[in-house]
Amino acid sequence: MRGTVASRVTPYPEALDWVRNLVSLAFILLLPFLLISTSLRSVVTDRDFLIRGFQDNDVSATTGLDQPQLERIADAFVAYFQAPPGQIQMQVTVRGQSRLLFNDREVAHMEDVQGLIQFFLRMGLVASMVIVLRLAFVVIFDRSPTPLGREMLWSTALIVALVVLVAVLSLIDFDGLWIRFHQIAFRNDLWELDPSRDYLIMLFPEPFWFTATIRMATLMTVQTVVVGLLGVGLLLSARFLRPGVGA
């Protein structure tokens, strides 16, 4: 079988090496996006997490919206983040008065937020396809799991650096980090809302986002540990279970 593989690849060794290196680099760089996407999805599609955030931040008192309406709002956001590009709006009753929940500025900002979230979710899908392609290279061309193990550890190092950086900056100055994130992520100032009148920021005040950030960092840490252990396992399997087989 090994001779058959060699006979298939030797006519174009340089091209094969170039493609393998490209796929390996994409694997290292995109694996973090898969973990980010998974962690982000667990936050923005978790209805109970949103409702719990409303309760923890006493949003009912701040907004004048009762619990059934807040639950309906949570459902709307979960659906919106998974829906095709569009606007989010709904009619609510605040202290006996019927009104639209969001103003035009908030609606426009949420279109930007939806686009940003769906970008990361799509990148997660792209990363998944690259991972499948990399695994195919392992099965068809690689003679050892060592290269894949090394790449997983390199990617793990990138993820650890990212998680540690975000965690440290969040604990030191979450306000500054949050502002800087918005300045980088959005090309307008629609995110600058007034907490005294804009319902979007009343529903999701800064403490909610701090909790969401810590949750995402925790989920990414758990996934990173799993990826790292798998990488170490591949290296050990190559060294101890199949001695003499190199990368």
C-alpha positions as CSV (number, residue, x, y, z in Angstrom):
1,M,0.0,0.0,0.0
2,R,2.8,2.4,0.9
3,G,4.5,1.7,-2.4
4,T,1.2,2.5,-4.3
5,V,0.9,5.8,-2.5
6,A,4.5,6.7,-3.3
7,S,4.0,5.9,-7.0
8,R,1.1,8.2,-7.1
9,V,2.7,11.2,-5.5
10,T,6.3,11.1,-6.8
11,P,5.6,12.5,-10.3
12,Y,4.7,15.8,-8.6
13,P,6.5,15.9,-5.3
14,E,7.0,19.7,-5.2
15,A,3.4,20.4,-6.0
16,L,2.2,17.9,-3.4
17,D,4.5,19.4,-0.7
18,W,3.3,22.9,-1.6
19,V,-0.4,21.9,-1.2
20,R,0.4,20.0,2.0
21,N,2.1,23.0,3.5
22,L,-0.7,25.3,2.5
23,V,-3.3,22.9,4.0
24,S,-1.2,22.6,7.2
25,L,-0.9,26.4,7.5
26,A,-4.7,26.8,7.0
27,F,-5.3,24.1,9.6
28,I,-3.2,25.9,12.2
29,L,-4.7,29.3,11.6
30,L,-8.3,28.3,11.1
31,L,-8.7,25.8,14.0
32,P,-9.0,28.7,16.4
33,F,-11.9,30.0,14.3
34,L,-13.7,26.7,14.8
35,L,-13.4,27.0,18.6
36,I,-14.4,30.7,18.5
37,S,-17.4,29.8,16.4
38,T,-18.5,26.9,18.6
39,S,-18.1,29.1,21.8
40,L,-19.9,32.0,20.2
41,R,-22.8,29.8,19.0
42,S,-23.2,28.4,22.5
43,V,-23.8,32.0,23.7
44,V,-25.9,33.6,21.0
45,T,-28.2,30.6,20.5
46,D,-28.7,29.8,24.2
47,R,-32.1,31.1,25.1
48,D,-31.7,30.3,28.8
49,F,-28.4,32.2,28.9
50,L,-30.1,35.3,27.5
51,I,-33.0,35.1,29.9
52,R,-30.7,34.5,32.9
53,G,-28.8,37.6,31.8
54,F,-32.0,39.6,31.9
55,Q,-32.7,38.4,35.4
56,D,-29.2,38.9,36.7
57,N,-29.2,42.5,35.5
58,D,-32.7,43.3,36.6
59,V,-33.7,44.2,33.0
60,S,-37.4,44.0,33.8
61,A,-37.1,46.9,36.2
62,T,-34.8,48.9,33.9
63,T,-37.0,48.5,30.8
64,G,-40.5,48.1,32.2
65,L,-40.9,44.8,30.2
66,D,-42.5,41.9,32.0
67,Q,-41.0,38.3,32.0
68,P,-43.2,36.9,29.1
69,Q,-42.1,39.8,26.9
70,L,-38.4,39.3,27.8
71,E,-38.7,35.6,27.0
72,R,-40.2,36.5,23.6
73,I,-37.3,39.0,23.0
74,A,-34.8,36.2,23.9
75,D,-36.5,33.9,21.3
76,A,-36.3,36.7,18.7
77,F,-32.6,37.2,19.2
78,V,-31.8,33.5,19.0
79,A,-33.7,33.3,15.8
80,Y,-32.2,36.5,14.4
81,F,-28.6,35.5,14.8
82,Q,-29.3,32.3,12.8
83,A,-31.6,34.0,10.2
84,P,-30.6,35.5,6.8
85,P,-29.4,39.1,6.9
86,G,-32.2,41.4,7.9
87,Q,-33.6,43.6,10.7
88,I,-34.9,42.8,14.1
89,Q,-37.9,44.6,15.5
90,M,-41.0,43.9,17.6
91,Q,-43.9,45.5,19.2
92,V,-43.9,45.6,23.0
93,T,-45.9,47.0,25.9
94,V,-44.0,49.2,28.3
95,R,-45.9,50.4,31.4
96,G,-49.2,50.1,29.6
97,Q,-48.0,51.8,26.4
98,S,-47.5,50.0,23.1
99,R,-44.3,50.9,21.2
100,L,-41.6,49.5,18.9
101,L,-38.8,48.0,20.9
102,F,-35.9,49.5,19.0
103,N,-35.2,52.8,17.3
104,D,-33.7,53.1,13.8
105,R,-30.2,53.4,15.2
106,E,-30.5,50.2,17.3
107,V,-32.0,48.3,14.3
108,A,-29.1,49.4,12.1
109,H,-26.5,48.4,14.7
110,M,-28.1,45.0,15.1
111,E,-27.7,44.4,11.4
112,D,-24.0,45.0,11.9
113,V,-23.9,42.7,14.9
114,Q,-25.8,40.0,13.0
115,G,-23.3,40.2,10.1
116,L,-20.3,40.0,12.5
117,I,-21.7,37.0,14.3
118,Q,-22.6,35.2,11.1
119,F,-19.1,35.9,9.8
120,F,-17.6,34.0,12.7
121,L,-20.1,31.2,12.3
122,R,-19.3,30.9,8.6
123,M,-15.6,30.9,9.4
124,G,-16.3,27.9,11.7
125,L,-17.8,26.0,8.7
126,V,-14.8,26.9,6.6
127,A,-12.5,25.7,9.4
128,S,-14.4,22.4,9.6
129,M,-13.9,21.8,5.9
130,V,-10.2,22.6,6.2
131,I,-9.9,20.1,9.1
132,V,-11.6,17.4,7.1
133,L,-9.2,18.1,4.2
134,R,-6.2,17.9,6.6
135,L,-7.4,14.6,7.9
136,A,-7.7,13.4,4.4
137,F,-4.1,14.2,3.8
138,V,-3.2,12.3,7.0
139,V,-5.0,9.2,5.7
140,I,-3.8,9.4,2.1
141,F,-0.3,10.9,2.1
142,D,1.2,11.2,5.6
143,R,3.1,8.3,6.9
144,S,2.8,9.4,10.6
145,P,0.4,11.3,12.8
146,T,3.4,13.4,14.0
147,P,2.8,16.4,11.6
148,L,-0.8,16.6,12.5
149,G,0.0,16.4,16.2
150,R,2.5,19.2,15.9
151,E,0.1,21.4,14.0
152,M,-2.6,20.8,16.6
153,L,-0.1,22.0,19.3
154,W,0.9,25.1,17.2
155,S,-2.8,25.9,16.9
156,T,-3.3,25.3,20.6
157,A,-0.6,27.8,21.3
158,L,-2.3,30.4,19.3
159,I,-5.6,29.8,21.0
160,V,-4.0,29.9,24.5
161,A,-2.4,33.2,23.7
162,L,-5.7,34.6,22.5
163,V,-7.7,33.4,25.5
164,V,-5.1,34.6,28.0
165,L,-4.9,38.0,26.3
166,V,-8.6,38.5,26.3
167,A,-9.0,37.2,29.9
168,V,-6.2,39.5,31.2
169,L,-7.5,42.5,29.4
170,S,-11.1,41.8,30.6
171,L,-10.0,41.6,34.2
172,I,-7.8,44.7,34.0
173,D,-10.1,47.0,32.0
174,F,-13.1,45.5,30.5
175,D,-14.6,48.9,29.6
176,G,-11.5,49.8,27.5
177,L,-11.4,46.4,25.9
178,W,-15.1,46.6,25.0
179,I,-14.8,50.0,23.5
180,R,-11.7,49.0,21.5
181,F,-13.5,45.9,20.2
182,H,-16.3,48.0,18.9
183,Q,-13.9,50.5,17.2
184,I,-12.2,47.6,15.4
185,A,-15.3,45.5,14.6
186,F,-17.6,48.3,13.3
187,R,-17.0,51.0,10.8
188,N,-19.5,53.4,12.3
189,D,-20.6,54.8,15.6
190,L,-24.0,53.1,15.8
191,W,-22.8,51.1,18.7
192,E,-22.6,54.2,20.9
193,L,-26.0,54.0,22.5
194,D,-27.7,55.8,25.4
195,P,-28.5,53.5,28.3
196,S,-31.2,55.9,29.5
197,R,-33.3,55.6,26.4
198,D,-32.0,52.9,24.1
199,Y,-33.5,49.5,24.8
200,L,-30.8,47.5,23.2
201,I,-28.2,48.5,25.8
202,M,-30.8,48.2,28.6
203,L,-31.4,44.6,27.5
204,F,-27.7,43.8,27.2
205,P,-25.8,46.0,29.6
206,E,-22.0,45.8,30.1
207,P,-22.2,43.2,32.9
208,F,-24.1,40.8,30.5
209,W,-21.2,41.1,28.0
210,F,-18.6,40.6,30.7
211,T,-20.3,37.3,31.7
212,A,-20.7,36.3,28.0
213,T,-17.0,37.0,27.4
214,I,-15.9,34.9,30.4
215,R,-18.2,32.1,29.3
216,M,-16.8,32.1,25.8
217,A,-13.2,32.1,27.2
218,T,-14.1,29.2,29.5
219,L,-15.6,27.2,26.7
220,M,-12.6,27.9,24.4
221,T,-10.2,26.9,27.2
222,V,-12.0,23.5,27.6
223,Q,-11.9,22.9,23.9
224,T,-8.3,24.0,23.7
225,V,-7.3,21.5,26.4
226,V,-9.0,18.7,24.4
227,V,-7.2,19.8,21.2
228,G,-3.9,19.9,23.0
229,L,-4.4,16.5,24.5
230,L,-5.2,15.1,21.1
231,G,-2.1,16.7,19.7
232,V,0.1,15.2,22.5
233,G,-1.7,11.8,22.0
234,L,-0.8,11.8,18.3
235,L,2.8,12.6,19.0
236,L,3.1,9.9,21.7
237,S,1.4,7.4,19.5
238,A,3.9,8.0,16.7
239,R,6.8,7.7,19.1
240,F,5.8,4.8,21.3
241,L,3.2,2.8,19.4
242,R,5.0,2.8,16.0
243,P,8.7,3.4,16.6
244,G,10.8,3.8,13.5
245,V,8.0,5.6,11.5
246,G,9.0,9.2,11.0
247,A,7.1,12.3,10.0
